[in-house]
């Protein structure tokens, strides 16, 4: 967690692996694709606001 211009911000970093069970586009059966990304959240009075605007409370 860090403070950006007085707002508490938390960034969730993740890595996901997708294994294809059927052919899709360039991907063959059994291929594994790794996706790395992150989601940023900011603290509000009502909870943590996600990148889609949803507020998450405890």
C-alpha positions in Angstrom: 0.0 0.0 0.0 1.2 3.5 -0.7 0.0 7.1 -0.4 -0.6 9.0 -3.7 -1.7 12.6 -3.3 -3.2 11.8 0.1 -5.2 8.8 -1.2 -4.2 5.3 0.0 -3.7 3.0 -3.0 -3.2 -0.7 -3.1 -2.0 -2.6 -6.2 -2.8 -6.3 -6.5 -0.3 -8.0 -8.9 -1.2 -11.4 -10.2 -0.2 -14.2 -12.6 -2.7 -16.6 -14.2 -2.0 -19.7 -16.3 -4.6 -20.8 -18.9 -4.5 -24.3 -20.2 -6.5 -24.8 -23.4 -8.7 -27.9 -23.6 -10.0 -27.1 -27.1 -8.3 -25.3 -29.9 -8.9 -21.5 -29.8 -7.4 -19.3 -32.5 -3.6 -19.8 -32.5 -3.7 -22.0 -29.3 -3.7 -25.8 -29.6 -5.1 -28.3 -27.1 -2.7 -28.5 -24.1 -1.0 -25.1 -24.8 -0.5 -23.1 -21.6 -0.6 -19.3 -21.7 0.6 -17.1 -18.8 -0.9 -13.7 -18.2 0.6 -11.2 -15.8 -1.3 -8.0 -14.8 -2.5 -5.9 -11.9 -5.5 -4.2 -10.4 -5.3 -0.9 -8.6 -7.6 -0.1 -5.7 -8.0 3.2 -3.8 -9.4 3.6 -0.3 -12.7 5.5 0.1 -14.9 6.2 3.1 -17.1 3.2 2.1 -14.3 0.7 1.4 -11.8 -0.1 -1.4 -12.8 1.0 -4.9 -11.6 -1.2 -7.7 -10.7 -0.2 -11.3 -14.3 -0.9 -12.4 -15.8 1.5 -9.8 -17.1 -1.3 -7.5 -16.7 -0.7 -3.8 -15.4 -3.6 -1.8 -16.2 -3.7 1.9 -15.0 -6.0 4.6 
